[in-house]
């Protein structure tokens, strides 16, 4: 269970970091980039959490 939790958190943080990088490269302001990346993080966390609970 702890391995699944670590994988879910790691994948979600990876999605957050990648989205933040893309948003900053698109010349978005820091607050807008963080808002976009935060939405991506929550979406990835929810999706991976649902997948983990299904297993």
N, C-alpha and C positions, 0 to 999 in steps of 0.2 A: 504494500500500500504506500509506503513512504517513497519507494522508487517511482511509482506512478505520479505521486504528488510532485516530486522533484522534476520529472519530465514535463508535466503540465506547466509548472512555473517557469521552467527554462524555455519551453517553446513559446509561452505567452510573452516573456520578456524579450525573446528574440524577435517576435512580431512587432513589439513595441519599439525596439531599437531600429529595426529596418524601416518601419513607417515613419519614425522621427527623422531618420536620415533622408528619406525620400521627400518628406515635407519641407525640410530645410533646404534641400537642393532645388526645390521648386520655388524658392524665395518667399516662403511663408514666414510670417513673424513668429517669434518664439511662442507666444500664447496660443496662436492658431495651430502651430505644429504640435504643441503638447496636447491640445484638445483633440486633434486628429489621431495622434498616436495613442492617447488614452482610450479613445473609442475602439481602436484596433486591439489594444491590450485587453479590454473588457470582453470584446467579442471573441478573441482567441481563448481567453480563460474560460469563458462560458462553453465554447465549442469543445475544447479539450476536456473540460470537466464533465460534460455530458457524455463524451466518448469514454472517459475513464469509468464513469458510473455504469455504463452499459456493459463494460467488460466485467 
